[in-house]
């Protein structure tokens, strides 16, 4: 009696494989150490899997009722787990009066959550981490319950593999490299689970058809499947990664725009998580999170021809979150090649700077340039902010991207503005900052006071912003450079942790610390990311940039001269800067004047530019033409491919039937068209049995099907074969039946049974093991 209750039709091996599959995802999240309390996820997953199994096997419980029960039990269990793992103070400082009612506590928590949604960076770190853990717990419960239900009620293994795989890949992508071992465990468990469920479905189909089979077939398949799965994982892991092709690159360029928005919003809401970063990946986006160790390789990325070495900037960040930076620019302009619709603020002692870049690693879309970009030789999207209004819109570009993914060996040219200002010029710049620079003074309320005190101590005795910036730079260059540090603790301000506790780090930390300390003093500052100049190669007449040249640096704003780069990272050389004033030096390239000249009108466009005009450029004619060209090319290629496939199908159909007798030819065609109406011949079916199953499914041609099958059996197994009259009967019956089968097969259906591939469809097994 007990043994019958513990019997599981799918086998307990299936449950164990599903458990390892889901736990591999949970363990990878816990190993990433995003926040405290992640150990509760494994207990949530085990209970959710068990409840999903119990409800799935009680077939008298309707699905809607089972799901409602799962939600109620899940809410209670998740609440218990959260309260045991992480009990946050409902009011910071423990201001909840003793003996307060649950209604009062819930109201306080609701107010805290609303405050967090409105201003996440001003909320306490415990609240952000608690909400993250709460959301993760709920998602874990839903994932595990739905996976268990899909496997044991619907017998649809992909309902467990696909969502769990997406969660595992997303976590491994952003987690430290050590988490990758859980992806291997997931792949092995997923492959074995697919094999096991397929075996179960085949066994049920054999039992229904009364086909005898060896009882050891499941063990044999599991053994061979395990060896094959292990071999596939080893080969996939050991093969070198292929370079991303142009088509994949173009897809990623279109996909990453909404993904960047998701990343920005995620960083905004959960700024205090323990982001640890990746070790061998260079990625510049709208967010910069300071994490753990980096270990970049020496893969060449691009070659740049320029008159002098510079920082090649990819993106500039304006908002500090406490654990990283965000580029909040939300205006995007689409520009044609060499089109000048950008109107940067113009400063004294600027000159145009030309750089020509040859791409060595394809698939990316970012364009690199020194200083402030003006125009480029390719179709681009410029992410920017509007700094001032009036007769002329002043823009500041934070990121320049190509509309299409860049190809290997493709070259592009960017014209930008760089400053020639010397030390004397910057000292005399003063402190009359424009109103738009206020956003470059933003600091979170959670910035520790000791960072402010240290800044005051370091700059004591200095007078001008330049002298203060140099004092901060000199102080930071005393900090030990170390690219193998661990990630900051969750909820800690990274500048405070870098300066007072870890006291070592790499360029992201140096640049962030200097920008924050300058903001403490009221000096507008931001952080830029990109590459250092790279290695000069005489044969190229330019600079070769590698992965290890990835860098971050602060940019300080000086009235009248714009953004000036500084270098606080101790492992990098100091930038060369003229000691006196550059105004008296001969100019190798023309300096952009403070006041625009009349001859520049055609170059920079009209003075009257409204905000509507700037937004309208996002739908530029050039982009529409490119879109139409791609559409026409796609349609032509699709038509050619479909024509080739149709012709190949015709040839295969004709040649495969060549030489067959009339009845055999008709029966072969009937079997092929039978798949279109949802009836495929199973391996265990005789021609007569298959004919009966097709006749039941296709009632209008029942008599013709039975007669043709009988003639085929006679022709195949009789010594005499068919008579001349019977051959004529076949020739008269089959054309009409073929046309009707073809019309039925091509007629749209809401659902078509895949008899030949049951592992693809969520077939439901009735009581007793029959397949429906």
LOKOL-910990 format. One record per residue (C-alpha): x, y, z. Coordinates in steps of 0.25 Angstrom, whole numbers, plus 2048, in hexadecimal, padded with zeros to 3 digits. Layout:
<rs>
XYZ
...
</rs>
This chain:
<rs>
800800800
80B80A804
8138067F8
8078097EE
8068177F5
81481A7F3
8148157E4
8178207DA
81381D7CC
81E8267C6
8288207D0
82F8267DC
83B8287D3
8338337CB
83083A7D8
83F83A7DC
84383F7CF
83984A7D0
83E84D7DE
84D84E7DA
8498577CE
8418617D6
84B8607E2
8578637D8
8508717D5
84D8747E4
85C8707E8
8618797DD
8598857E2
85E8817F0
86C8807EC
86C88E7E5
8698947F3
86089F7EE
85B8A27FD
85989B80A
84F89080C
8508897FF
85187B806
84287B808
84087A7F9
84386B7F9
839868803
82F8707FC
8328687EF
83185B7F6
82385D7FC
81E8637EE
8238577E7
81D84D7F1
80F8557F1
8108567E1
8128467E1
8068447EB
7FC84D7E4
8008487D6
7FE8397DA
7F083C7E0
7E983D7D3
7DB83F7D9
7E084D7DD
7DD8567D2
7E985E7CD
7E386C7D1
7E18677DF
7EF8617E0
7F586E7DC
7ED8767E6
7F186C7F1
80086D7ED
7FF87D7ED
7F987C7FB
803872801
80F8797FA
80B887800
80B88180E
81887980C
81F884806
81B88D811
82088381B
82D882814
82F891813
82C893821
836889826
84288D81C
84189C81C
8398A5827
83B8B3823
8378BF82C
82A8C4827
82F8D282B
83E8D482B
8438D6839
8388CD83F
82D8D7841
8228CE840
81B8CE84E
81B8C1855
80E8B9854
80A8C0847
7FF8B983F
8028B2832
7F98BD82B
8028C8830
80F8C082B
8098BD81E
8058CB81C
8148D0820
81A8C6816
8108CA80B
8158D980D
8238D480D
8218CD7FF
81A8D97F9
8268E27FE
8308D87F8
8288D77EA
8288E77EA
8378E87ED
83E8DB7EE
84C8E17F1
8478E97FD
8428DD804
8498D480D
8518C9807
84A8BE810
83D8C2809
8428C07FB
8498B37FF
83C8AE806
8338B17FA
83D8AA7F1
83D89E7F9
82E89E7FA
82D89F7EB
8378947E9
83088B7F2
82288D7EB
82988A7DE
83087E7E3
8238797E8
81B87B7DB
8278757D3
8288687DB
8198667DC
8168697CD
8228607C9
81D8547D2
80F8567CD
8138567BE
81B8497C0
8128417C8
8048467C3
80684A7B5
8138427B3
81984E7AB
82784E7AF
82A85B7A8
8218627B2
82C8607BC
8398607B4
83686E7AC
8328777B8
83D8717C1
8478727B6
8448807B4
8458837C3
85387C7C4
8598837B8
8558907BD
85B88E7CA
8688887C5
8698937BB
86A89E7C6
8708957D1
87F8927D4
8858887CB
88587D7D6
87687C7D5
8788767C7
8798687CD
86A8687D0
86786B7C1
86E85E7BE
8668577C9
85985D7C3
85D8587B5
85F84A7B9
8538497C2
84A84F7B6
8508467AC
84D83A7B5
83F83F7B8
83C8407AA
8408327A7
83982C7B3
82B8337B0
82D82F7A1
82F8207A6
8238217AE
81A8267A3
81F81B79A
81C8117A4
80E8167A6
80C815797
811807796
8088027A2
7FC80979B
7FF80278E
8027F4795
8117F4790
81A7EC799
8277F279D
8337F07A6
8317F47B4
83F7F97B5
83D8037A9
83C80F7B3
84980B7BA
8508097AC
84B8167A7
84F81E7B4
85D8187B4
85F81B7A5
8598297A7
86282C7B2
86E8297AA
86983079E
86583C7A7
87383D7AE
87A83C7A0
87184779A
8748507A6
88384E7A6
884850797
87B85D798
8848627A4
89185F79D
88E86578F
89387378D
88987D78C
88588177E
88689077B
87889677A
87389876C
86D8A4765
85F89F766
86089C774
8678A9777
85C8B0770
8518A9778
8598AC785
8598BB781
84A8BB780
8488B378D
8528BB796
84A8C8795
83E8C379E
8488BA7A6
8508C67AA
8438CC7AF
8408C07B7
84E8C07BD
84D8CF7C0
8408CD7C8
8468C17CF
8528C87D4
8498D47D8
8408CB7E0
84B8C17E6
8578CA7E7
85C8C37F4
85D8B57EF
86B8AE7EF
86F8B07E0
87C8A87DE
87E8AA7CF
8848A17C5
89289E7C3
89589D7B4
88A8A67AE
88B8B47A9
87D8BA7A8
87A8C97A8
86B8CD7AA
8628D77B1
8668D17BF
8738CF7C6
8738C67D2
8808C57DA
8828B67DE
88D8AC7E0
8998A77D9
89C8AA7CA
8A68A27C1
8A58A77B3
8AD8A17A8
8B68A779D
8AC8A4791
8AE8B0787
8A18B7786
8A48C377D
8AE8CB776
8AE8DA776
8B58E476E
8B68F2775
8C08FD776
8C28FB785
8BF8F1790
8B28F3797
8A78ED79F
89D8E6796
8908E979D
8848E079B
87A8E57A6
8798F07B0
8718EE7BD
86B8F97C5
8638F27D1
86A8EC7DC
8628E17E3
86B8DD7EF
86F8D07E8
8718D57DA
86D8DF7CF
8618E17C6
8618E97B9
8538F07BA
8538F67AC
8468F37A5
8478FB798
84B8F378C
84E8F977E
8508F1772
85B8F7769
85F8F575A
86E8F3757
875900758
86890775D
86B912767
85E913770
86591377D
867921784
87191F78F
87592A798
881931792
88C93579B
89993D799
8A6935795
89E92A78E
8A2923781
89D919778
8A390B779
8A290076F
8A38F2772
8A18E6768
89D8D976F
89F8CB768
8978C076F
89D8B3773
8928AD77B
8858AD774
8778AD779
8778BA782
8718C777F
8788D1788
8808DC782
88D8E1789
8928EF788
89B8F9790
893905797
886909792
881903785
87C90C779
87990276E
87D8F5768
87E8EE75B
8738E375E
8658E4761
8648E6770
85B8E877C
8608F2786
85B8F1794
85C8FF79A
8569097A4
8519177A1
8599217A9
85392E7A7
8479347A0
845941798
84894478A
853939789
85192B78F
85E927796
860918796
86A90F79D
86C901797
86E8F67A1
86E8EA798
8708E8789
86B8DC782
86A8D6774
85D8D376E
8628C6769
86B8BC770
87A8BF76C
8818B4763
88F8AF764
8998B875D
88E8C375B
8948D175D
88D8DE762
8918EC765
88D8F5770
88F904771
88F90977F
893915787
89F914791
8A491E79B
8B292479A
8B192C7A7
8BD92D7B0
8BF92D7BF
8BF93C7BF
8B293C7B8
8AB9327C1
8B09397CE
8AA9467C9
89D9407C4
8959447D1
88993E7D6
87D9457CE
8779387CA
86B9377C0
85E9337C6
85E9267BE
86A9217C6
86191F7D3
85E9107CF
86D90E7D0
86D9117DE
8639077E2
8678FE7EE
85E8F37F5
8598F7803
8608EA808
86E8EF805
8768ED812
87A8F9819
8898F481A
88A8F580B
88690480C
890906818
89B8FF810
899908804
89A91580D
8A7910813
8AD90C806
8AA91A7FF
8AD92280B
8B692E807
8B292E7F9
8AA9397F2
8A59377E4
89D92B7DF
8A99267D7
8B39267E3
8A891E7EB
8A69147DF
8B59127DE
8B69107EE
8AB9057ED
8B28FF7E1
8C08FF7E8
8B98F97F5
8B28EE7ED
8BF8EA7E5
8C48E57F3
8BA8DA7F4
8BF8CC7EF
8BA8C87E2
8B48BA7E2
8AB8B47D7
8A88A77DF
8A08AD7EB
8948A77F0
8868AE7EE
8828B87F8
8788B3803
86A8B5800
8648C2803
8718C9805
8758D67FE
8808D27F5
8888DF7F6
8888DD806
88C8CF805
8978D27FB
89D8DD803
89C8D8811
89B8C9811
8A08C2805
8AA8CD801
8AD8C77F4
8A68C57E6
8A68C87D8
8A38D47CE
8948D37D1
8968D67DF
8A08E17DD
8988E87D3
88B8E77DC
8928EC7E9
8988F87E2
88B8FC7DB
8838FA7E9
88E9027F0
88E90D7E6
87E90E7E7
88090F7F6
88791C7F4
87D9217EA
88591E7DE
87D9187D2
88390A7CF
87F8FE7C8
8858F07C4
8898EC7B6
88C8DE7B1
8938D97A5
8A18D67A2
8AF8DC7A4
8B78DF797
8BD8D1796
8CA8CD790
8D08D6785
8D38CD778
8DD8D476F
8D88CB763
8CA8D0765
8CD8DE768
8C38DD773
8BF8D6780
8BB8C8782
8B18C678D
8AF8B9795
8A58B479F
8AF8B77AB
8AF8C67A7
8A08C77AC
8A08D37B6
8988DD7BE
89C8EB7C1
8958F87C7
8929047BF
8929117C6
88A91E7C1
89192B7C0
88A9387BC
88E93C7AF
8969307AB
88C9247AD
88F9167B2
89D9137B5
8A39057B7
8AA9017C4
8B18F47C8
8B18F07D6
8B48E17D3
8C28DE7D8
8C58D47CD
8C38DE7C2
8CC8EA7BE
8C88F87C1
8C28FF7B5
8CB90A7AF
8C79187B1
8CD9257AD
8D292C7BA
8CE93A7B5
8C393F7AC
8C193979F
8BB946799
8C994B795
8CE93F78E
8CD93D77F
8C193477B
8C3928773
8B4926771
8AA931771
8A493577F
89593577F
892943783
88894778E
87F94F785
87B948778
87F94E76B
875951760
87C947757
87893C761
86993D75F
868933754
87292A75C
86A92A769
85C92C764
852937767
85293E775
84393C777
84292D77B
836928784
83591C78D
82B917783
835918778
840910780
836905783
831904775
83F901770
83D8F3777
8358EF76B
83F8F4760
83D8F1752
84A8EA751
8468E075B
8398DE754
8408DB747
8498D174E
83D8CA754
8368C9746
8438C4740
8448B974B
8358B6749
8378B473A
8438AC73B
83D8A3746
8308A173D
83989D731
842894739
83588D73F
82F88C732
83B88572C
83D87C738
82E878737
82F875728
83C86D72A
835865735
82886372D
83185E721
83985572A
82C84F730
82784C722
83484571E
83483D72A
826839729
82783571B
83482D71B
831826728
824820722
82B81C715
82A80E711
82080A71B
813802717
806809717
801805724
80E80672B
80F814725
80181872A
803812738
81181A73A
80A827735
7FE82473F
80882274B
80F82F748
802837746
7FC830752
80683875B
800845756
7F284075C
7F983C769
7FA82D767
808827765
80B819764
811814771
81D80A770
8147FF776
80880076D
8067F7761
8017FD754
7F37F9757
7F37FE765
7F880B760
7EE80C756
7E380A760
7E8815769
7E981E75D
7DB81A758
7D681E766
7DC82B766
7D882E757
7CA82A756
7C7830748
7D1826742
7CF81B74B
7CB810740
7D5815736
7E0814741
7DC806745
7DC801737
7E9807733
7F080173F
7EA7F373C
7EF7F572D
7FD7F9733
7FD7ED73C
7F97E3731
8047E9728
80E7E9732
80C7DB738
8057D372D
80C7CB724
8037CE718
8037DD71B
7F87E6715
7F07E4709
7EF7EE6FE
7E17F2702
7E67F4711
7F27FD70C
7E8805704
7DF806711
7EB80B719
7EE81670E
7DF81A70F
7DE81A71E
7EA821722
7EA82F71B
7DD833721
7E182E72F
7EE83572E
7E884272B
7DE841737
7E983D740
7F284973B
7E685373D
7E484D74B
7F284E74F
7F485C74A
7E7861751
7EB86975E
7E886276B
7E8868779
7F085B77E
7F6850776
7FB84377D
80A84077B
80983177C
81782F777
81E839781
81683878E
82283F796
81E84C78F
81084D793
80A84E7A1
80284179F
7FA83D7AC
7FA82F7B1
7EC82A7B6
7EB8217C2
7F18137BF
7FB8197B6
7F481B7A9
7F88267A0
7EF83179B
</rs>
